[in-house]
Structures are given as C-alpha cells and as structure tokens.
C-alpha cells in the first residue's frame, strides 16, 4: 500500500517536473524564438502614416527627487529637442527634494520649463497624478530625469498616434554601464534582449508594459496611479491602455540613453522594488489573460507572468528533480547539471549566470515583500553611472 502510494506520488512529481521544465524553456527560449514568426503572421495592417502632417501638442512630464546631479543636463537636453516650442509643454515635478533640484529647475522658468513643487515627499505616483492634472496637451510623454533624448525623439514618438487606435507608444532606451559591476553589465545585456522583445511586440502593437524612461500616451487614457502601495507607473499605465481596447506600440527610432546603477547592491534593490510593485497589483493585470484576446494573453503570460514567477518555478523544479533521483538517470543528470550550474552562478564563474540568479532572487524577495505592510509614497533613489560630482 505504502509502495503504491509512493509510486503514485512520484508519478505526479514527474508530471510536475516536466510541466515546470516546459514553462522555463518556454519563458526563456521558445517564447523568444516564436516572436519573429508570430509578429510576421499577426502583425497589424497599418496605413502608411504621413510624417509631414500636423503635429500633436505634447506635455513632457518628469517626476524628480534629489536629481541635482543630472537635472540641469536633462533640461538642456529638452531645450535641444527638435519640436515646435508652441506645441511643447514641460512640467518637472520636484517631490520634496532635499537638494538643489527645485532651485535649478526654477532658473529655467523663462525658457518654458514649469516647476511643480510638492510640499513633501509623497512618491513618484502621487507626483505623476498631480502633473497629469496640470498638463494641457493631447499627448503625455513620460521620462526620467536621467534619460537623455536624441533631438528627434518627440517627433518619432508621436508619429504612431496618427493611428486613432494607438493609445501608447514606447521609445527605445539604450542602457549602458560605466560601473563595471557584474550586475551592471548584466543589466545592460538584459536590456538589449528586452528591447528586441519589445520590437516584436511593437510590430503586433501589443507591447506589454511601457518603459518609464521614455513612453507616451493619449492624455484621456491616463489612469490615476494608486499611491498606497508602490507601483510601476510605466507598466500600470500602459497595461490600462491595453485593457481599454487601445494598442501599445514600440518606436525603435525614438531613442533615449541611460546609465545603470553605480553599484551592484543598488541594481539589486531596484529589482526588488520592481518585483514588489508588480506583485502589488498583479490581480489588476490579470484581465490581460482574457482568452478572447489570445495574442495579448500569450504575450502577457509568456513575457511577464512566467518571468515574474520564474524563481518559484526554478525552486519547485529543483525540489521535484531531487525527489526523482531514484526514478531514472535523466533526473540524476538534470539534478547534477542544475547543482553545478547553481554553484557556478553563485561563485561568479559565469557572470551572466550570477546576474540571472541575482535578479531572480530579487524578484522572489519582492514577491514576499508584497505581502508585508508598506509605507506609502517616498522614494528610494539609487546612485547611477551618469551622476555628476
């Protein structure tokens, strides 16, 4: 009886093992390989858009906290943008900075830069809500204080909005690393892969999540950001655009540049915050799995859900494989390969593996933190490679 129960248990463990293995392989290999074919088969038929037509009015929104190291360079960068000044509004929100950020921004009042100063540090989401309430123009362009634009970035980013069904457009962020840290180099390489995925999702006009460094939406599609828990504003706002029945696209030629965090610990903390914020509002994103919108559901499940739950899947995969060591050579080989790989990652013998392991640990930590009480608002700024002395 006990033997029969044991055999039945191991049978279900084997099923779990192969399902888990398939999910991991799909997330990191099959999904990526499938994108070129899916984007070719299901790409939206678009009209050829006339680039010489009327340009929309644009409000650039920047929420800043303790950005004195980069804010003046950012303002100069904005002033060099090739876009009609009468169609451009620039709102920089100082969220209770303890440095000279507000003072620097205020100097440019006569150059069309509007300072919106908060009395206290309430967090990025609260400031973006406030800036949205002030903005007057048709298109809202969101960016970070440390993201530097190519001069034609606004012209390129607003071009897709000539298609009335496009509600969100995300630019192409080029992330570089000056820190030399393993996590910094890993983040730069990871972002190159993410950009490739975004390109294919952009061909389908079903980009799952924006990029807070450079994205734009129609102002009437803005969804008030929650402020009681941390939230990834770019992902939240972009997914709400999809849920409202509009399309999100990627503009490869709308280019911004940014540096990674100065230290590995800073990159890890940033990933923990991102993970926590995503899990905080997981249930509000689940409508994207609507089976009546199978393409969006496939992209969201493969690109985001599986990625967010990868650490959980890896742990269950390792445990299930350990339970099956007596069930055949294949499980012994798998267990040995995973153990050796884990040690190689931990010891930084394979730098890319160390980055991969660290980021999954950050996601897992963010998952557990999502169940704990969180102080609303506030910022946790990390030093970046482009910070000036």
N, C-alpha and C positions, 0 to 999 in steps of 0.2 A: 504493500500500500504506500509506504513511505517512498519506495523506489519509483513507483508510478507517479506519485505526486512530484518527485524530483524531476523526472523526465518531462512531465507536463510543464513544470516551471521553466526548465531550460529551453523547452520548445518556444515558449512565449518570449523568453530572453533573446533567443536567436532572431525572432521576428523583429523585436525592438532594435536589436543591433543593426540589422540590415536596413531598417527604415531610417534609423538615425544616421547611418553612414551615407545613405542616399541623400538625405537632406543636406548634409555637409558638402557632399560632392556637388549637389545641385547649386547650392549657395555660392560656392567659390570657383566652380568650373562650368557646369552645364548651363547655368543662367547666363554667364558672361559669353560663352560660346554661342548661345542661342540668339543673343541680341541682334547681331547683324542680319540674320535670316528673318527674325520677327519684324525688325524695323523695315526690311525690304518688302515683306508680304503685307504688312498692315499700316504702312505709312499713310498719313492723311493726304488726300489730294488738296493741294493749296493753289490758290490763284497766284499768278506772278504779281508781286506787290511792287508798285511804283515808288521807288526811293525818292523821287523828286516831288512828291505830293506834299500836302500841308502837314507840318509837324505838330504833334500834340503838345500841350503845356505840361511841364514836369515839375514836381516838387521832390527835391533831394532831402531825405530825412536821415540824420545822423544822431544817434544817442551816444553821448560821450561821458566817460567818468575817468578822471585823473589821466587825461591824454595830452598833457602839456609837451611831452616828448615828441609827439607826431602831429598835433592838431594844426600847427601853422603850415607845415608842409602839405597837409591834406587840403587846407583852404586854398593855398597857392595852386595845388593840383586841380581843384574845382574851377578856379578862375581861368584856367587854361583850357577848359572844355570847349570844344567846337560845337556850340549850340546857341541859338538866338537868346540873348540875355533877357528879352522881354517875355520869353516863354519858359524861363527857368526860375524857380524859387528854391532857395537853400535855407533849410532850417536845421540848426545844430542845437540839440538839447543838452545842456550841462546838468547832469543828475547829481547835484550836490558835491561836486569835486572838491577835494581838499588841497588842490594845487592851483596853478595859474591858467587852467583850461578856459574858464569863463572870461578872464581878463584878455587872453589872446584873441578869442573869438570876437569879443566886443570891439576890438580895434578895426574890424572889417565891416562895421555896420554900414559905412558909406560905399561899400563895394557890393552891396546886395546880399550880405550874409546876415541872417537873422539869428540872434541868440535867444534861446528859450531856456530860462534858468529855473530849475526846481529848487525850492527852499531846503529840501533834504534829499538824501539818497534813498530813492524808492525802488530802484531797479530799472533795467532796460525796458521791460514790457510796459511798465507804467509810463515811462517817458515816450515810447513809441505811440501809445494810445493818445497821449497828450499832443504830440506832434501831428498825428493824423487829424485831430480835432481842429488844428490851426491851419493845416495845409489847404490850399485853394485849387490846386491844379488837377488835371484829368488823370495823370499818371503819378503814382508814388514810387520813387526809386529809393530803395533802402541800401545803405552801405555802412561799413565800419570806418572808424577814424583812421585806422592804419592801412586801409585798402587804397592803393594808388591806381588811378584810371589812365587808360590811353585816351588821348584827346577826343576821339570819335565815339567813345563808349556809349554816350547817351543816344546819339543818332542811331547807333546799331541796336541798342536795347529796345528802343520804342518802335522800331520797324515792324515787328510782328503784330503790334496792336492794331494795324490797319485791317487785320482779320478780326471781325467782331466776336468771333468765338474764342479768341485767345484772351485769357484773363491774367496770366502771369508769364513773365519772361525772365530767365536766369542767365546771367553773364558767365564768362569763362574766367575763373580765378586761377592764376598761376602762382603756386605756392613754392617758395624757395627756402632753403635752410642755410643760415650762417652759423648756427650754434655748433655744428659738428657732432651733436649728440646722436646716439643710436635712434632714439625716439624721434628726433627732429628729422633725420634723414628718412626714417621710415614713414613719417607723416607726409613728407614731400612726395615720396614714391606712391604712397597710398592715394594721395590726392590726384596724381596723374591718372591712375586707374579709375577713380571716381569720375573724373572729367570725361573719360572715354564712355563710361556707362551713361552719363548724363547726355552725351551727344546722341546716343542711340535712342534714349527715352525722348529726347527732343525731336527727333525725326518723327516719332509717334505722337508728339505733342501731349505726352502723358508723363512729364517729368515729375517724379515722386519726391517732393520736397525741394525747396529753393536752396540758395546759398546766401547766408546773411551778409556776406561781404559785398554782394552785387546782385540784386534782383529787383524786379519792378512788377507792380500790379495796377489794375484799374482801381481808382480810389473808391468807387462804390462797392467794390468787392472786399474791402478791408473788414476783417473780423476782429472785434475787440479782443485783445490778448488777456488771458487770465493773469492775475497778479498775486494770488495767494500761494501759488507754488511756482517753482522755476519752470520755464517753458522755452523751447527752442522756437523763437519767433519766426524764423525763416521757414521751418518745416510746418509749423502750425498754420501760418497764413497761407502758404502755398497749397497745402492739402485741403484747406477750407475752400479755396478757389476751385479745386477739382471736384469737391463734394457739391458745389453749387452748379455743376454742369458745364463749367468752362474748361478750357485746355491750358496746360502749362508747357512752355517750350524752352529750349536751350539755344542761346545765341553764341556760337563759338567765336565769332569775331568781336564780341563786346568784352574786352579784356581788362581785367584788374590784376594787380600784383600784391602779394602779401608775404610776410615772413612768418616762420614757425615760432613757437615759444623758445626763449633763450635756453631753458634748462629742461631736461627730461622729466623732472618732477612736475614742472608746470604743464607740460603736454599731457601727462597722466591725469593731473587734477582736472584739466579741461575736458578730457574724455569722460571722466567720472560725472562731471556736471551735465554733459550732453546726454549720457546714458540715463541719468536720473530724470532729466527733463523729458526725455522721450517716453520713459515708463510712466511718468506722472500723468500723461494724457493719452496713454495707449488706447483706452476704450473709445476716446473721441475720434481716433483714426480708423477704427475697425470698419466703418461703413465703406472704406475703400476696398474691402474684400467682397463687395457686392457681386454675386455671381452673374448678374445681368450686365455687368461691365467687366467682362472676363480679362481683357487686356490690362486694364488698370489694376485689377485684383492680382493678376500674375506678377506684374512689376512690383507692386507693393509687398506681396508675400515673399518674393524671391530676393528683392533688393534690401528690404527693411526688416520685416518680421523675422526672417531666418537669420539675418545679420545680428539683430538685437538679442536673439535667443541662442546664438552660436555657443557662448560659454556653457550654457545649460546643456546643450546638445553634446558638446565635447565631453563634459563630465559624465553624463549618462552613457555615452559611447564607451568611454574608458572603463567605467564600472561594469557595464554589461559584458565587455570583452574579457575582463578579469574573471567574471563568473563562468565564462565559457571556455576557460583554459583546458578543461578536460574533455571538451567536446570536439576537438579536432585540431590538426596542425595549422589550419588557416587562422584560427583565433589566436593561437600561440604566436604566429608570425605578426599578426596585427598588433597584439599587445606589446611585443618586443619593439616593433617599429615606433609605436606611439610613446613608449617609455624612453627609448633612446632619443627620439625627437624632442620630447619634453625636456630632457636633461640638456640637450644641445641648445635649445632655446633659452633655458634658464641661465646657462653658463655663457651666453652671448657668442657661442661658437658660430651660430648662424644669426647675424644681426637682424635680418628681415624676420626671422622666426621669433627673436626676442621682442621686436616691435609688435608682431602679431599676438604673442602671448600677453604682453602688457596691455594692449588695447582691449583684449577680451576680458582680462581681469578688471579693467576699468569699467567696462560695461556691466560686469557682474556686480561690482561694488555699487554702481549706480542703481542697479535693479533693487538691491536690498535697501539702499537709502530711500528709495521711492516709497517704502513702507513706513518710514520714520517721519516724525514731525519736522516740518521745515520752516525756518524763519522766512517770511515773505519779503520780497524786494531785495535790495542790496546787490552789490557787485562783488566779483572775485577776479580782479584783473591779473593776468599773468604777464610777466616781462617778455617782450618779443625781440626778435633779432633786429628789427628796424628801429628800436627805441634809441633815441639820442641821449647823450650825457646831459 
